[in-house]
Amino acid sequence: MIDYPHVPGRGLVKESTKKERVQFLNKAGFSLAHISKSEIPTESLVNNIESHIGGVEIPVGLAGPLLFAGEDTDFRYAPIATLEGALLASVNRGAKVISRCGGVNTHVLHQRMVRSPLFLFDSLSDGLLFNEWLEDNFQLVKTQADSHSNYGKLIKLEPQVSGKSVHVKFVYETGDASGQNMTTNSTDKTIKWLEEYYRKVIGKPLKDVLIEGNGSSDKKISHYNINQGRGTHVIAECELKEEEISELLRTTSDAFMTSFNASATISRLDGMIGHNLNVANVVAGVFAATGQDLACIHESSVGVLTVDKTEKGLYLCLHLPTLVVGTVGGGTHLAAQNEALNLMGCAGTGKVKRFAEMIAGFALALEISTFAAIVGGQFAAAHERLGRNKPVSK
C-alpha cells in the first residue's frame, strides 16, 4: 500500500494550520518565503479556500478616467490586475478617445443564472410524461425554489427530453450575486422535494436525479448561453469623431473599416465564438482585482464587436452576453477586493448592473485602442516598448 503523505490541518482555515502546512512543505524541501507572507488574514478566508498556505500578489493598474454618458454622466475608474505590459496604456488610450467623443453608453439587457439537473427514467414515455408535468406545474416548482433563497428567483424551466433522460434548465435571476452557489443550493433542495412529490402524485418514481447534467455549460462557452443568457448580458456603444481617431489613435475610419471587415470574415470562416480582439484582458484584470470567480473568465470573455462607418467617423458596439459577475458573495468581501469595488462605485447591493456596464465600457476602450494599434502599425512597437521583458545576459 502507498504511504500517502498527511498534510496537516486539512479542512481547517486558521492561521495556526496555515503555518503547519508551510512548515510541512519546508521540511519537504519547498520554500514558501514569498507565498506565505500574504497579508490576507487566514480567518477571513473561511468558505473561500481550503488548505490555505498564503497568497500570490498581482499588480493592479488604474484604468480611466472613462466618461460614461446617460442619466448619470460621470468619469469612472477601474482597477485592472495584470502582469501584461502595454495593457493599461492601451485601455487608457481607448478611454481617452471615447471620453473626448462624448463618452460610452451602456445598457444591461438581463441577468440570468442557470443550473441544469438531470432526471433519469426507465423509458422514453416516462420522460415525456415528466416533461409534460413540468410544463403544467411551473408555479409549484417556482414556489419551492424561491423559498430557499432571499435573492434567487426562478423565472422559467426549460426541459429537454433526451431518450430516457430529461435535462431541465432552472433559470434564475440572482440579484447582485453571480449566483452559482445560490442556484445550486436552491435547485438541489427543489429536486429533492420534486423527487418525492412526483412519486406521490404521479405514482411513478424517478430512477435517479443529478444536480447537474452539464446542461448549464457552467464555466464553459455554449451557443445556448450566448443566445438565451447565463450571467449578465451588457452592451456598450460609442461614436468616435474622425479628428479624434486621427489625433489619438493615429489612423483613419476607412482603414479601421477595411481591416475590421476582413477580420470579421476570417472569424466566421474559422468558426470563432463571438468576434473581438482581447475582451478577456479587461475581464480577467477586473475579475482578479475584485474577487470574482476566476474560472468564469472563460465564458465571461465572449464578446461581439460591431463597427459601422458614420458621417462623424465610427460607431462601435460591444456585446458581452455571458458576463458572470457579482458585487456580493465570493471574494468580494475581502478588504482589498472590496476596496477595488469601491473604487468602481460597485461595492455591495444594488451595484451589479453598474459593475457589468463598467466592465463592458472599459473592454470597449481596449478593443478600440488595440484595433487602432494594429491598423496603424503601432501594435508590435508598443509591446516592444512597454510589454516585453528582455532577459539580460550575465
N, C-alpha and C positions, 0 to 999 in steps of 0.2 A: 504494500500500500504506500502511496506517495505521502510523504510527510509535508503536509500543506502548512506554509508559514502562517502564524497567527498575528494579525495586525492588531495592535492594542485599541481598545475603545471603539470597536465597530458600532456605528449607530448612535454614538454619543457625541453631540456637538457642544463641547465645552473646551475652555482654554487648557485645562489640565490634560484632556485626552488628545488635544492637538499637539501638545508638547511631547506626549508619549509617542505619538506616531512619527514626529520629526526625529526623536531620538532613536526610534526603531530603524528608520531609514539611514540615519547617520552611522549606526552600528553595522548596517549592511553595506556601507561604503558610498552612500549617496549624500552629497552636500546640498542642503536647502538654505544656505546662508541668506539668499535674497528672497526666495518664495516665503519663508517662514516669518519674515518681518512685516507682513501685511498689517496695516493699521485698522482693518475692519475687526471690531470686537467679535470674537467667535460666537458668543451667546446671541448676537443679533442675527446670526445666520441659520437659526433653527428653522427647519422646513424649507430652507433654500439650498442646502448642500449636506452631504454626508461625508464622513471620513476627512474632515477639513484639515489641511496642512498649511494653509497660507493664502497668498494671493499673487497675481501677476498684474503689474501696473501697465495700463495702456495710456499713452499721452493723449490729452484732449486739446483740440484746437477750437478756436472760435470762428463760426461761420456767421456772416452777416456784417452789417445790417441788411436785411431784405425787406422791402416795403410790401406789406400785404394790403391790398385795396379792398373795398367793400364797405360794409356798415361800420366796422371798427378798423379804419385805416390807421396802421401804425408800422413802425420799423421793429423787426424782431430778430432775435439772435438764436443760434442753435449750437450746442456743444457736439463736436464730432470726434470720437475716439478712433485714432488711426495711427498706423506706422508707415503710411504711404505718402512720401513726399510729393508735392505738387497738388495734392488733392484739395487742401483748404484754399490754396491760391486760386484754383480753378473755380471752386464753389463761390468764392468771394468776387471773382470777376463776373460770373454769371449773375450774382445777386446785385452787383452794381449796375449792370446794364439793364436788368429788369426794373430796378428801382428808378433809374433815370428815365425810363419809358412809361412810368405810371404805376408800376407795381404788378404783383401777381394776384389773380383772382382764384379762389379755391372753393370747392363745394364737396361735401360728403353726400354720396347717394344713399348708402345704407351701411349698417354694421351687422354682421352675422357671425355666429359660431356654430359649427356642425359636429355632431357625434353620430356615428352610424353603426348601431348594434346589428348583429347578425342573428336571425331566428332560423333554426333548423327544424325540418319536418320530415315525416316518413314518406310523404308523397307530394307530388305537384298539386293535387287537388286540395290538400290541407294548407299548403302555402297560399293558394289562390283564395281560399276561404278566409285566412288570416288577413290577407291584403284587403279584401272587401270589408272585413270588420273594422280595420284601422280607418279606412276612408269614412266609415259611418260613425266613428266614435272618437274623432279628434278631440273634441272638447273634454271628454272624460280623461283622456291621456294628458291633455294640457293641464288640467286641474292638478293631477298628480305631480307632473314635472315642475310646475311653478311653485308648488308647496315646499320644495326642497331648496329654494334659493331666494334670497332677498332681491337679487338683481336680474337673474336669468329668467327670460320669458320665452316659452316655446311658441313660435309663430306658425310653424307648419310641420307636417310629417310628409316625407316623400318615400313611400315604399317602392321597392323594385324587386319583382319576382325573378329568381334565377334558379330554375329547376326546383329542387326540393328545399331551397333556402330563400329567405326574403331579407334583403338589406333594407334597413329603414333609416333614412336620414332624419335625425331630430335637429331641426333648425331653430336656433335661439337668437334673441337679442340679449346682450350681456352687459349693458350699461358701460361703465368706464373701465371694466376689466377686459383683457383679451378673451378670457372665458374658457380656456381649455379645461382647467381643473373644475371649474364651476359646472360646466355642462357634463363633464364625466360623472361627477357626483350625482347630479340631478337625473341623468339618464340611467345610471346604474340602479338607483333606488326605484325609478319608474319601471324598468323592465323586470325587476324582481317582483314588484306589485303586479305587473301585467301578466307575468307567467302564471301566478296563482289565480288571478281574476279570470283570465281567459279559460283556464281549465274548468273553473266552476261554472261559468256562464255558457260556454260552448260545449263543454264536455269532452274536449279533445286536448290532451296535454301537448305542450311544445316539447319537441325532442331535446332541444338544447338552445341556450341563448348565450351569446358572447357580447361583451360590452362594445367591441369594435370589430368589424369585419373588413376594415381597410377602405370602407366606402367614403370616409370623411376626407381622405387624402391629407391627413394631419401631417404637417411638416413636409409635404410633397406638393408638386405642381400638378394640377389637373384642369382640363378644359371646363369641367363642371364648376369648380370653384371660381374660375375666372368669369364664367358667364352667369352663374347663379349667386355666387357670393359666399366667401368664408373670410372673416376678417372685415376690415373697413374698405369700402370702395370710395376712393377720393380722387378728385380731378383738380389739376392746377393748369391755369392758362395765362398767357400774356401776349402782348403785341409789342414788337420791337421796331423802333424807328431806324430808317436807313442810315441816318447820320451817326447814330449811336453804334450801330453794327460796324460801321466803318472805323469810328474812332476807338471804341473799346475792344471790339472783337477782331478788328483788323482783317475783315473780309467783307463780302457783299451778300445781299439776299439771293441774288441769282446763283452765286457759287454755292451757297447753302442749299438751295433747292435742287440743283443738279446732283449734288452728292447725296442728299437725303433720298431722292427718288431711286437712285442706283442702289443705295444701301437697303431700302425697303424691298426692292426686288430680290436681292440675294437672300434676305431674311426669310422671304416667302419660299424661295426655292430650297433653302436649307431646312425648312420646317421649324424655324425658330419660334419659341413660345413668347409671344409679345414682340415688341420692337423698341429697343432702347440701347444706349451705349453703356452706361455704367451707373444706373439707378442703385445697384447693390452697394456702391461705395457710401452713399448717404444713408441708406437704410441700415447697413452694418455699423457705421460710425455712430449714429444716433442710438441704435439698439444697445450697443456696448456701453455708451455713456449713461443711459437712463434706466438700466435694469430690466430690459425686455428679454424675452425668451430667444436666445441666440440661434436655436435650431430653426426658428421661424423666419430667419433672414432669407432662406432659400425661397419659400413660397411668397414672402412679402416683397421680393425684388422683381416680381413680374411687373413690367411696365410697358405701356403702349404709348409711344410718342408720335404725334402727327404734326406736320408743318405745312403751312399754306402761305403763298405769296399774297401780300395785300398792297394797297396803294401807299401805305406808310412804310412798309418794309416786310415784316414776317409775323405771322400768327403761329404760336406754338401751344400745343395742348398735351398734357401728360396724364394718363390714367394709371393709377395704382389700384387694381381691382381686388387684391387679396392681402392687404396690409394688416397683419395680426399684431395689434398694439394695445396697451393698456396704460392708464395713469394711476391705477391702484393694483395691488396684488404683485405677485412675482418678486422681483428685486427692487421695485420702485420705492420701498420703504427705507432702504439703506441710505445712510447720510449723504454720501457723495452722489448717488444716483438721484435721490430726491432733490438735491441741490441743482443738479443738471436739469431736472424737470422744472424746477422753479425758475431757472434762467429762461426757459422757454414759455413761462407762464402756464405750465401744463401740469402742475402737481395736484393730485387729489381728485375729488369727484367733480363731474361736470366739465371735464377738460379733454376728454379723449377725441372729440371732434376737432378741436383746435390743434391737438397734437398730430393727428393724421394730416391735417391741412398743412401744417408746418413742414412735416417730412416731405410731402409732395412738392411744396414750394421750393425748398432747398434742393430737392432732387432735380426739379426742372432747371434750376440755376446751373447745376453741374452739367446737365445734358447740353444746355446751350453753349457753355464755355468749352466743353470737351469737343463738341461737334465743330465749333468755330476754330479750335486749335488744329483739328485735323484738316479742315477745309483750307485754313490759312497757312498751313505748313509750319505751325508752331509746336505741334504735339511732342515730337521727339526732343526738340531743343528744350522745352520746358521740363521734361522729365530728366534730361541730361543735367540740367542746371539745378533743379530742386529735388528730384526724386531718386537719384541713382547714387547708392553708396559704393564708392570705388575703393576696393581693397588697396592698402598701402603695403608695398613690399618692404620687409625689414632686412 
